[in-house]
Amino acid sequence: MQTDPKEMSRLEKLHSMEAIWEALHDDLGGDLDSPQWHGYELQERQRRIDAGEASLLSLQELKTRR
């Protein structure tokens, strides 16, 4: 596996990121709390969906938007 991210394949980068997240999780004993603003953002998104101001997309719909 390459060590310079610029020389890594996309799959190698994803595997590396996953390994880093797992190591962080282990280092913190599984205590990785999301920042408070994440909760606020999720609440706002749910409010917009409930109010009909936004809707959810399927993964396929999202891919076709690219």
Phi and psi restraints in degrees (range 20) as a CNS / XPLOR table:
assign (resid 1 and name C) (resid 2 and name N)
       (resid 2 and name CA) (resid 2 and name C) 1.0 -71.7 20.0 2
assign (resid 2 and name N) (resid 2 and name CA)
       (resid 2 and name C) (resid 3 and name N) 1.0 155.9 20.0 2
assign (resid 2 and name C) (resid 3 and name N)
       (resid 3 and name CA) (resid 3 and name C) 1.0 -108.3 20.0 2
assign (resid 3 and name N) (resid 3 and name CA)
       (resid 3 and name C) (resid 4 and name N) 1.0 -19.5 20.0 2
assign (resid 3 and name C) (resid 4 and name N)
       (resid 4 and name CA) (resid 4 and name C) 1.0 -89.6 20.0 2
assign (resid 4 and name N) (resid 4 and name CA)
       (resid 4 and name C) (resid 5 and name N) 1.0 114.9 20.0 2
assign (resid 4 and name C) (resid 5 and name N)
       (resid 5 and name CA) (resid 5 and name C) 1.0 -54.6 20.0 2
assign (resid 5 and name N) (resid 5 and name CA)
       (resid 5 and name C) (resid 6 and name N) 1.0 -30.7 20.0 2
assign (resid 5 and name C) (resid 6 and name N)
       (resid 6 and name CA) (resid 6 and name C) 1.0 -66.7 20.0 2
assign (resid 6 and name N) (resid 6 and name CA)
       (resid 6 and name C) (resid 7 and name N) 1.0 -22.0 20.0 2
assign (resid 6 and name C) (resid 7 and name N)
       (resid 7 and name CA) (resid 7 and name C) 1.0 -99.9 20.0 2
assign (resid 7 and name N) (resid 7 and name CA)
       (resid 7 and name C) (resid 8 and name N) 1.0 -2.3 20.0 2
assign (resid 7 and name C) (resid 8 and name N)
       (resid 8 and name CA) (resid 8 and name C) 1.0 -84.8 20.0 2
assign (resid 8 and name N) (resid 8 and name CA)
       (resid 8 and name C) (resid 9 and name N) 1.0 151.3 20.0 2
assign (resid 8 and name C) (resid 9 and name N)
       (resid 9 and name CA) (resid 9 and name C) 1.0 -74.7 20.0 2
assign (resid 9 and name N) (resid 9 and name CA)
       (resid 9 and name C) (resid 10 and name N) 1.0 166.4 20.0 2
assign (resid 9 and name C) (resid 10 and name N)
       (resid 10 and name CA) (resid 10 and name C) 1.0 -59.5 20.0 2
assign (resid 10 and name N) (resid 10 and name CA)
       (resid 10 and name C) (resid 11 and name N) 1.0 -41.7 20.0 2
assign (resid 10 and name C) (resid 11 and name N)
       (resid 11 and name CA) (resid 11 and name C) 1.0 -64.2 20.0 2
assign (resid 11 and name N) (resid 11 and name CA)
       (resid 11 and name C) (resid 12 and name N) 1.0 -41.1 20.0 2
assign (resid 11 and name C) (resid 12 and name N)
       (resid 12 and name CA) (resid 12 and name C) 1.0 -63.5 20.0 2
assign (resid 12 and name N) (resid 12 and name CA)
       (resid 12 and name C) (resid 13 and name N) 1.0 -39.7 20.0 2
assign (resid 12 and name C) (resid 13 and name N)
       (resid 13 and name CA) (resid 13 and name C) 1.0 -63.1 20.0 2
assign (resid 13 and name N) (resid 13 and name CA)
       (resid 13 and name C) (resid 14 and name N) 1.0 -44.3 20.0 2
assign (resid 13 and name C) (resid 14 and name N)
       (resid 14 and name CA) (resid 14 and name C) 1.0 -64.3 20.0 2
assign (resid 14 and name N) (resid 14 and name CA)
       (resid 14 and name C) (resid 15 and name N) 1.0 -41.5 20.0 2
assign (resid 14 and name C) (resid 15 and name N)
       (resid 15 and name CA) (resid 15 and name C) 1.0 -63.4 20.0 2
assign (resid 15 and name N) (resid 15 and name CA)
       (resid 15 and name C) (resid 16 and name N) 1.0 -40.0 20.0 2
assign (resid 15 and name C) (resid 16 and name N)
       (resid 16 and name CA) (resid 16 and name C) 1.0 -64.9 20.0 2
assign (resid 16 and name N) (resid 16 and name CA)
       (resid 16 and name C) (resid 17 and name N) 1.0 -43.9 20.0 2
assign (resid 16 and name C) (resid 17 and name N)
       (resid 17 and name CA) (resid 17 and name C) 1.0 -62.6 20.0 2
assign (resid 17 and name N) (resid 17 and name CA)
       (resid 17 and name C) (resid 18 and name N) 1.0 -42.0 20.0 2
assign (resid 17 and name C) (resid 18 and name N)
       (resid 18 and name CA) (resid 18 and name C) 1.0 -62.0 20.0 2
assign (resid 18 and name N) (resid 18 and name CA)
       (resid 18 and name C) (resid 19 and name N) 1.0 -42.1 20.0 2
assign (resid 18 and name C) (resid 19 and name N)
       (resid 19 and name CA) (resid 19 and name C) 1.0 -64.3 20.0 2
assign (resid 19 and name N) (resid 19 and name CA)
       (resid 19 and name C) (resid 20 and name N) 1.0 -39.3 20.0 2
assign (resid 19 and name C) (resid 20 and name N)
       (resid 20 and name CA) (resid 20 and name C) 1.0 -64.9 20.0 2
assign (resid 20 and name N) (resid 20 and name CA)
       (resid 20 and name C) (resid 21 and name N) 1.0 -45.1 20.0 2
assign (resid 20 and name C) (resid 21 and name N)
       (resid 21 and name CA) (resid 21 and name C) 1.0 -62.4 20.0 2
assign (resid 21 and name N) (resid 21 and name CA)
       (resid 21 and name C) (resid 22 and name N) 1.0 -41.1 20.0 2
assign (resid 21 and name C) (resid 22 and name N)
       (resid 22 and name CA) (resid 22 and name C) 1.0 -63.7 20.0 2
assign (resid 22 and name N) (resid 22 and name CA)
       (resid 22 and name C) (resid 23 and name N) 1.0 -40.4 20.0 2
assign (resid 22 and name C) (resid 23 and name N)
       (resid 23 and name CA) (resid 23 and name C) 1.0 -65.1 20.0 2
assign (resid 23 and name N) (resid 23 and name CA)
       (resid 23 and name C) (resid 24 and name N) 1.0 -41.8 20.0 2
assign (resid 23 and name C) (resid 24 and name N)
       (resid 24 and name CA) (resid 24 and name C) 1.0 -62.4 20.0 2
assign (resid 24 and name N) (resid 24 and name CA)
       (resid 24 and name C) (resid 25 and name N) 1.0 -42.9 20.0 2
assign (resid 24 and name C) (resid 25 and name N)
       (resid 25 and name CA) (resid 25 and name C) 1.0 -59.4 20.0 2
assign (resid 25 and name N) (resid 25 and name CA)
       (resid 25 and name C) (resid 26 and name N) 1.0 -45.3 20.0 2
assign (resid 25 and name C) (resid 26 and name N)
       (resid 26 and name CA) (resid 26 and name C) 1.0 -65.7 20.0 2
assign (resid 26 and name N) (resid 26 and name CA)
       (resid 26 and name C) (resid 27 and name N) 1.0 -41.3 20.0 2
assign (resid 26 and name C) (resid 27 and name N)
       (resid 27 and name CA) (resid 27 and name C) 1.0 -60.6 20.0 2
assign (resid 27 and name N) (resid 27 and name CA)
       (resid 27 and name C) (resid 28 and name N) 1.0 -35.6 20.0 2
assign (resid 27 and name C) (resid 28 and name N)
       (resid 28 and name CA) (resid 28 and name C) 1.0 -96.7 20.0 2
assign (resid 28 and name N) (resid 28 and name CA)
       (resid 28 and name C) (resid 29 and name N) 1.0 9.6 20.0 2
assign (resid 28 and name C) (resid 29 and name N)
       (resid 29 and name CA) (resid 29 and name C) 1.0 64.1 20.0 2
assign (resid 29 and name N) (resid 29 and name CA)
       (resid 29 and name C) (resid 30 and name N) 1.0 30.2 20.0 2
assign (resid 29 and name C) (resid 30 and name N)
       (resid 30 and name CA) (resid 30 and name C) 1.0 81.5 20.0 2
assign (resid 30 and name N) (resid 30 and name CA)
       (resid 30 and name C) (resid 31 and name N) 1.0 4.4 20.0 2
assign (resid 30 and name C) (resid 31 and name N)
       (resid 31 and name CA) (resid 31 and name C) 1.0 -97.5 20.0 2
assign (resid 31 and name N) (resid 31 and name CA)
       (resid 31 and name C) (resid 32 and name N) 1.0 73.9 20.0 2
assign (resid 31 and name C) (resid 32 and name N)
       (resid 32 and name CA) (resid 32 and name C) 1.0 -109.9 20.0 2
assign (resid 32 and name N) (resid 32 and name CA)
       (resid 32 and name C) (resid 33 and name N) 1.0 87.8 20.0 2
assign (resid 32 and name C) (resid 33 and name N)
       (resid 33 and name CA) (resid 33 and name C) 1.0 -79.0 20.0 2
assign (resid 33 and name N) (resid 33 and name CA)
       (resid 33 and name C) (resid 34 and name N) 1.0 139.8 20.0 2
assign (resid 33 and name C) (resid 34 and name N)
       (resid 34 and name CA) (resid 34 and name C) 1.0 -73.1 20.0 2
assign (resid 34 and name N) (resid 34 and name CA)
       (resid 34 and name C) (resid 35 and name N) 1.0 151.5 20.0 2
assign (resid 34 and name C) (resid 35 and name N)
       (resid 35 and name CA) (resid 35 and name C) 1.0 -62.7 20.0 2
assign (resid 35 and name N) (resid 35 and name CA)
       (resid 35 and name C) (resid 36 and name N) 1.0 153.3 20.0 2
assign (resid 35 and name C) (resid 36 and name N)
       (resid 36 and name CA) (resid 36 and name C) 1.0 -58.7 20.0 2
assign (resid 36 and name N) (resid 36 and name CA)
       (resid 36 and name C) (resid 37 and name N) 1.0 -34.8 20.0 2
assign (resid 36 and name C) (resid 37 and name N)
       (resid 37 and name CA) (resid 37 and name C) 1.0 -65.4 20.0 2
assign (resid 37 and name N) (resid 37 and name CA)
       (resid 37 and name C) (resid 38 and name N) 1.0 -21.8 20.0 2
assign (resid 37 and name C) (resid 38 and name N)
       (resid 38 and name CA) (resid 38 and name C) 1.0 -61.8 20.0 2
assign (resid 38 and name N) (resid 38 and name CA)
       (resid 38 and name C) (resid 39 and name N) 1.0 -43.8 20.0 2
assign (resid 38 and name C) (resid 39 and name N)
       (resid 39 and name CA) (resid 39 and name C) 1.0 -62.6 20.0 2
assign (resid 39 and name N) (resid 39 and name CA)
       (resid 39 and name C) (resid 40 and name N) 1.0 -42.1 20.0 2
assign (resid 39 and name C) (resid 40 and name N)
       (resid 40 and name CA) (resid 40 and name C) 1.0 -62.1 20.0 2
assign (resid 40 and name N) (resid 40 and name CA)
       (resid 40 and name C) (resid 41 and name N) 1.0 -42.5 20.0 2
assign (resid 40 and name C) (resid 41 and name N)
       (resid 41 and name CA) (resid 41 and name C) 1.0 -64.9 20.0 2
assign (resid 41 and name N) (resid 41 and name CA)
       (resid 41 and name C) (resid 42 and name N) 1.0 -42.5 20.0 2
assign (resid 41 and name C) (resid 42 and name N)
       (resid 42 and name CA) (resid 42 and name C) 1.0 -63.2 20.0 2
assign (resid 42 and name N) (resid 42 and name CA)
       (resid 42 and name C) (resid 43 and name N) 1.0 -40.8 20.0 2
assign (resid 42 and name C) (resid 43 and name N)
       (resid 43 and name CA) (resid 43 and name C) 1.0 -63.0 20.0 2
assign (resid 43 and name N) (resid 43 and name CA)
       (resid 43 and name C) (resid 44 and name N) 1.0 -41.4 20.0 2
assign (resid 43 and name C) (resid 44 and name N)
       (resid 44 and name CA) (resid 44 and name C) 1.0 -66.2 20.0 2
assign (resid 44 and name N) (resid 44 and name CA)
       (resid 44 and name C) (resid 45 and name N) 1.0 -40.9 20.0 2
assign (resid 44 and name C) (resid 45 and name N)
       (resid 45 and name CA) (resid 45 and name C) 1.0 -64.3 20.0 2
assign (resid 45 and name N) (resid 45 and name CA)
       (resid 45 and name C) (resid 46 and name N) 1.0 -41.8 20.0 2
assign (resid 45 and name C) (resid 46 and name N)
       (resid 46 and name CA) (resid 46 and name C) 1.0 -64.7 20.0 2
assign (resid 46 and name N) (resid 46 and name CA)
       (resid 46 and name C) (resid 47 and name N) 1.0 -39.2 20.0 2
assign (resid 46 and name C) (resid 47 and name N)
       (resid 47 and name CA) (resid 47 and name C) 1.0 -60.3 20.0 2
assign (resid 47 and name N) (resid 47 and name CA)
       (resid 47 and name C) (resid 48 and name N) 1.0 -44.4 20.0 2
assign (resid 47 and name C) (resid 48 and name N)
       (resid 48 and name CA) (resid 48 and name C) 1.0 -64.5 20.0 2
assign (resid 48 and name N) (resid 48 and name CA)
       (resid 48 and name C) (resid 49 and name N) 1.0 -37.9 20.0 2
assign (resid 48 and name C) (resid 49 and name N)
       (resid 49 and name CA) (resid 49 and name C) 1.0 -66.7 20.0 2
assign (resid 49 and name N) (resid 49 and name CA)
       (resid 49 and name C) (resid 50 and name N) 1.0 -46.4 20.0 2
assign (resid 49 and name C) (resid 50 and name N)
       (resid 50 and name CA) (resid 50 and name C) 1.0 -62.1 20.0 2
assign (resid 50 and name N) (resid 50 and name CA)
       (resid 50 and name C) (resid 51 and name N) 1.0 -33.7 20.0 2
assign (resid 50 and name C) (resid 51 and name N)
       (resid 51 and name CA) (resid 51 and name C) 1.0 -84.0 20.0 2
assign (resid 51 and name N) (resid 51 and name CA)
       (resid 51 and name C) (resid 52 and name N) 1.0 -1.7 20.0 2
assign (resid 51 and name C) (resid 52 and name N)
       (resid 52 and name CA) (resid 52 and name C) 1.0 77.3 20.0 2
assign (resid 52 and name N) (resid 52 and name CA)
       (resid 52 and name C) (resid 53 and name N) 1.0 14.1 20.0 2
assign (resid 52 and name C) (resid 53 and name N)
       (resid 53 and name CA) (resid 53 and name C) 1.0 -88.4 20.0 2
assign (resid 53 and name N) (resid 53 and name CA)
       (resid 53 and name C) (resid 54 and name N) 1.0 -9.6 20.0 2
assign (resid 53 and name C) (resid 54 and name N)
       (resid 54 and name CA) (resid 54 and name C) 1.0 -152.5 20.0 2
assign (resid 54 and name N) (resid 54 and name CA)
       (resid 54 and name C) (resid 55 and name N) 1.0 161.8 20.0 2
assign (resid 54 and name C) (resid 55 and name N)
       (resid 55 and name CA) (resid 55 and name C) 1.0 -141.6 20.0 2
assign (resid 55 and name N) (resid 55 and name CA)
       (resid 55 and name C) (resid 56 and name N) 1.0 164.3 20.0 2
assign (resid 55 and name C) (resid 56 and name N)
       (resid 56 and name CA) (resid 56 and name C) 1.0 -90.6 20.0 2
assign (resid 56 and name N) (resid 56 and name CA)
       (resid 56 and name C) (resid 57 and name N) 1.0 149.4 20.0 2
assign (resid 56 and name C) (resid 57 and name N)
       (resid 57 and name CA) (resid 57 and name C) 1.0 -112.3 20.0 2
assign (resid 57 and name N) (resid 57 and name CA)
       (resid 57 and name C) (resid 58 and name N) 1.0 146.7 20.0 2
assign (resid 57 and name C) (resid 58 and name N)
       (resid 58 and name CA) (resid 58 and name C) 1.0 -75.1 20.0 2
assign (resid 58 and name N) (resid 58 and name CA)
       (resid 58 and name C) (resid 59 and name N) 1.0 164.3 20.0 2
assign (resid 58 and name C) (resid 59 and name N)
       (resid 59 and name CA) (resid 59 and name C) 1.0 -60.3 20.0 2
assign (resid 59 and name N) (resid 59 and name CA)
       (resid 59 and name C) (resid 60 and name N) 1.0 -39.7 20.0 2
assign (resid 59 and name C) (resid 60 and name N)
       (resid 60 and name CA) (resid 60 and name C) 1.0 -63.5 20.0 2
assign (resid 60 and name N) (resid 60 and name CA)
       (resid 60 and name C) (resid 61 and name N) 1.0 -42.5 20.0 2
assign (resid 60 and name C) (resid 61 and name N)
       (resid 61 and name CA) (resid 61 and name C) 1.0 -62.3 20.0 2
assign (resid 61 and name N) (resid 61 and name CA)
       (resid 61 and name C) (resid 62 and name N) 1.0 -40.7 20.0 2
assign (resid 61 and name C) (resid 62 and name N)
       (resid 62 and name CA) (resid 62 and name C) 1.0 -63.5 20.0 2
assign (resid 62 and name N) (resid 62 and name CA)
       (resid 62 and name C) (resid 63 and name N) 1.0 -42.2 20.0 2
assign (resid 62 and name C) (resid 63 and name N)
       (resid 63 and name CA) (resid 63 and name C) 1.0 -63.7 20.0 2
assign (resid 63 and name N) (resid 63 and name CA)
       (resid 63 and name C) (resid 64 and name N) 1.0 -34.3 20.0 2
assign (resid 63 and name C) (resid 64 and name N)
       (resid 64 and name CA) (resid 64 and name C) 1.0 -74.7 20.0 2
assign (resid 64 and name N) (resid 64 and name CA)
       (resid 64 and name C) (resid 65 and name N) 1.0 -16.1 20.0 2
assign (resid 64 and name C) (resid 65 and name N)
       (resid 65 and name CA) (resid 65 and name C) 1.0 -78.3 20.0 2
assign (resid 65 and name N) (resid 65 and name CA)
       (resid 65 and name C) (resid 66 and name N) 1.0 -16.1 20.0 2
